[in-house]
Structure formats: C-alpha cells, structure tokens
Amino acid sequence: MSRRHPPRLARLTSTLTATALVLTLAACSSGDSGSGPDSGAATSFTWGVETEPASFNPFLNSQDAAVPILRNLYDSYLYLDGDGVYHPWLAQSYEISEDRRTISLTIRPGVTFADGEPLDADAAVLNLERTQDPAIVESTNWAVNLERVEKVDEYTFAIVLSEPDVRVLERLASIAGSPISPQDFDLGVDELKFGVAVHGTGPYAVARYDKGQQLVLQARSEYNWAPERLTGRNGPAHIADLTYRFLAEASTRTGALAAGQVDAIDSVPSQDVGLFQDASRYSYVIEQNAGTPYTLYFNVSRAPFDDVRVRRAIQKAVDLEQIVRTVYNGQAEAAKSPISPVTPFYDQTIESYLTPDVELANRLLDEAGWTGRDAEGYRVDDAGQRLALPLFSNSRFVRDSRDILNQAIAAAVKEALALDYTWQSVDSGTWSERRESNDYVAWDNSLNSGDIASALATQYSSDPAVGFINLGQIKDPKVDQLLAQGQQNYDLATRREAYTEFQRYVLEEQAYVLPLYVLRNSYASTPEVTGFLFDPARGNNWGSYNITKPA
C-alpha cells in the first residue's frame, strides 16, 4: 500500500517529489553495509528543532514531536511497515501462537545497551515487568491483557495474554516499548523519569545536555543491529557527533538554517516554505503522519455536547478545507475521518461527510432549543444560557500554528452559528485541574501511532485503565465492541472491517468528534544533506541514523 497524499501536498514545491525520492533512495541503498562515516563525509551535524523532550525516558514520552530525537537513542523489538505488517528488529524473529495469546520473541545475539550491558531475555523480561508500574511509565494500558512475561532461554522470551491484543505488538514496535539497560532501573525515580542518564540500544548515546538549549549525541562505534530491511544498511551512524538545538520560535529556526548555523530544521513554518523552494540552496521534505489527526473531541458528558444535534451542527458549520488551506498556506490537509488517511484502515468513502451545510447546522441548533439571541448576538436557550465552546489547550502541546487555526475556526463558527467559540492556551497544571474536575466542554488532541489500535483505545475506550485520554467522556458499548474487534484480531481484513465501521459510527452517526487537520512532519536542509528516512508506519523522521553530508 502506498502512502496516500492529496495532490496539493505532493506538489508543495518544485523540488518536493524529486527530493523525497532521492533522499529515500539514498537512505535505503542496499550497497552500503556501513562501518561508520564515509570517506569525505562530515562527522558532525546540527538540527534546529521545535520541541525539547520533557523526558528522555522512552516509557514516559508523550510528545510525538520528540520521537525523532529519541529514536536515535532507543531501538524496538519490532517495527511496523506502512501496510500494517510487523517485522523483526532487535528481535531476530517472533511467533504468535495458534490461540493468539502468546507472543514469543528471540533477540538478536550481540545487542548491547549504551552502558555495555547486553540485551538478553533477562533484560527484556525485566523491562516488560517494570514498565507495568504506573509510577515510572506514561501509560500501562498496553498491559491490561498481560498475564505474564517469561524467559524461555538466554535470548528468547514469551508474552502470555489473557486475550489477544495487537496493541502489545504495537508496544514492541514503539519508542514506549524500547528496552533500557537493566542497571537504569536502579536510578532514583526522578532521575529515571527525566531519562538523560538512561541507556538504550540505539545508534547514539547522550554526550551532553544543556536544558533549554541543546542535546549532544555521540555515535556508538559498536552499533550493528539496524533494521536493514528499512534502513538499507547496518553499522554505526554516518554522523559521529549529532546536535539538537532547541529553537521553539519558527522564525528562529528558519533564520538559523538561512544563516548556516544549523544543517537542518524540523517543523518548517508553512509561511516560510517558499524560502526553501530553491533546490540549489535547500532541500525540503514533507510526510503525513499516521494515527489520529488533530481533532476536537466533544465532552459528551455535559451540556451542550451531550446533544448529538449540537455536535453535528458544529461539524457542518464551516469549510475546514478552506480554513486549513489558508492557515497552513496549502501545506496541510484538512482531516475528514477520526483516523489519518495514511493509516492502512482509512475509509475514503467517509470523506464527503464533513462537507459544510450551514443551513442544516442552524436548523439543528434551533431543534436543540438554542433559538434565542443575547445582547451580543450569540445563541441562547430558553433560560438565557449562552451556547459556548470555550476551548482550553494544554500549552505543552500547542504547536504547528494550532493557536491560529483555532482562532480562525472560532471566527467562522461564530459567523455561521452565532456560537461563542473561544480558544485559550493554559499551563499544564491548570489543564490538569480542569480535566480532573470535568470543567471543560471540548478537548483538542492528536496522537501519532504506528498501529491505530493503540491510539483509538487510548482516546475512545470507556475502560479508564485503557482510555486514559478519553476526554470526550465517551461511554459507548458499540465503540468498545469495535475497538475490541480491531485489537483482538491480527488478521488485516478483519481489522479493516472493524475500523471502517468505527469511522462511520464515531463521525457520522454519533458526531463525537470534529477532525481538523492531518499531522505531518516537514524538514528543510542544505541541499547536500542526504539520508532522511521516514518511519513507514508513523510518518515521522526515523532519527538521524542514515543522514550524511559532505565534509
């Protein structure tokens, strides 16, 4: 299955298609077995990036934008391709039992952590047992069907489940499931959570970290266990000294690349793409992300969004395609489903549903009893209560012009429906307080996930142990049934059937969400840089393992 891109994204610049192809071929050339930097290649490389990881511990990362940094430090047992098929990586092989309840993995001999400790079955079992502890992990929802993990022999271990669960495979293929050195579990809780002192099996190790400024990584000379089917090579990373400079301001990143202070930048501002269209001076690459798009989740547990008519009215009120095109200068695609169009289970037949119909939207609000107007012209009910959607976004996740997007949507919704839509960025503490007290009417979120089962369970399951960010407060037996069908089967056809029905039910029948735009990763660099490699399942940068540039 090829990765889906709308025509306008495939032609963002005159160099995009050619550049992406050249860089992918350079990354996947099978002729390079690799033993370190090529002759005549530079040994240092500097990124200018938007997001600084809040934690360098893979178990605790909740920032999609931090994954390309952490992937340099941590490997996974498996990796997932763009068709939904899992392949070995740190595991040289894996098997699923006939009853689908036991997953057995055999680890490649010779893999070591950055502190020199070996990765064997003992280390794997320790990691999987300790990462069921909510005190040191972001989420334990992957383990709800886990009965036990057991050592079979020196390099083989088995995961025994009470029920089949494809999310365990996704965990084994994700950053969150990456093993760390057994010695690191002896660190204090705070040090373990922060993660700078944690050791992975990745191609790099941390050499220096200056909070708020930069992260310096050093290539591991002994690294020789890359997933060759994906990377096209093995051996140490090409770049010996890798630096990430944290440049949150878009204009600062753009200026740093233009001034030659960095070799590449991520999160290229949409308004600045034109600066990098000259192929003789720059290369520009973009890729859409899998998982769930940036989405507005209506809190169905409280008014006014406990009424499906109100939810559906907002879905039909505005032309999101035009708004997204304007805000992102044609560099992003409006979302049309609860899941990303590059996910293997995406249902294209659903795309017409969000076609705006302002007349229908206003009629729905009238039927729901919001017929009056207050002194400022906003809709009110018979009691004089204003129809309002105050959106509070956690500042930790406000990026990629989401503030501008929500302000544009708010203005359009106000004009179309006389609904008081407002947007405000709040600190994490304030947001947590609102979450705990259910003091919000909607929530904005996106979740980049290789396997859609994990993202959907986290955001929609009614089981609090699983749906720990189900902040739409959806308690729907049919949703739970479709989630179970999708995650308890490893057969792609069966899963596709479940997720097709899920998309239609959640978006059309119940109007639980308003998808806004499809996430994407973009990178600009000097033209001689090669080796950008994208995660075929997630769509983000696969670290910097294959990157190289002339000296």
C-alpha angles and dihedrals in degrees: 000000000000121000110262120236127170112239095253092056092049089058102040092133136001088255103043103092095040093044095049091049094048093048093047092050091047090051095047101042107139093206095079116079087172131216100181136301116356119247108274093016125125117255097207133058132178128205126197106210135182100217129058112201113251087208132014092204107104092215091061103041113120097163116098089196091060095057095086088057096045092047087071089062104036136049128194133225091239139011129214123226127214093265095059097259122135120224132189121261117151083007109068088203142357136194135199118211122239092255089050091233101106125059114190122193131187114205123222109256115241100035113138137185120240090262091057097256114137124244106231137142092281091055092046094050091047091051094048093047096046094046090065087073109101090204092072106026136067093231140358095193090109089066101052091108095037114120099174147326117228138185114239100179138330094299104016128083134170132217112209118201133195089214131015109266125179088194088077089061089049089051090053089053098045137084088245091061096046113125122242128200114286088231090063093068086070090065119106114269094252093048091046092050094049089049104198089121093046118110125218134181094248129124092262139048129203112265099170140355125195107185113236092008119055151336119217119201130191122210116242110236092204095055110124109143107085117146094261094191086065104029098037091220145048139211128070123338115274093236114065099191116039122183129189114197114198107229108166096176113083093215091052092054092047092048093048092055093044090051093048093244092126133027096222142003133205130214093037107205110248091230091055100050090098090063090064100045094098102096092197090064105027146016120219125195131180133182132177119236128236125223120057123339124236098288142179109231113201114220099235093185094076141035137311095018096049082082113080090207091063092047092049092047092060091046090057099038105086143032100247093179091062094043094049092045091052098044094046098036092239093307098112136050124232110242118243102180140038087254132053120267090235092060111105091235097053115137111218092188090072095062098096095056096087093054102134120254108175094178091056091045093055092045090053091053091048090052089050090058101257095126104127131080128218128217091279093050098254122138117263135179127236090280092054094252111152119236102238140166108195106183117200113192123199104245090218089070101036104117143119095052092298090144091058092044094053092046090052092048090047092054092048094047092049091052095045101041108013086240119150102236114173133172130208134171113224133182120263093255093054091046092050090052091052091047094051093048094042087238099152136078099206140013132207120216147145129195124198106208131166093215113038091216092074096048095046094047090051094049103035112024116114090213105097090211089060108025096051091154096038088129092156082075089226111177101175122147092205092054090050091048093052092046090052092049091052097047102037094058126070091191109105095212093054091047092049091055091052096047094045090057091042092057094050094045097047097042106032109022100037102018090214094156146026110217110212114181141343114252118237139177121227131186135186125192144158108287098249093062113105136174105064104159125187127212101250093216103037101030097225128116114289093225120266100289095120099034118119139162135183118271 
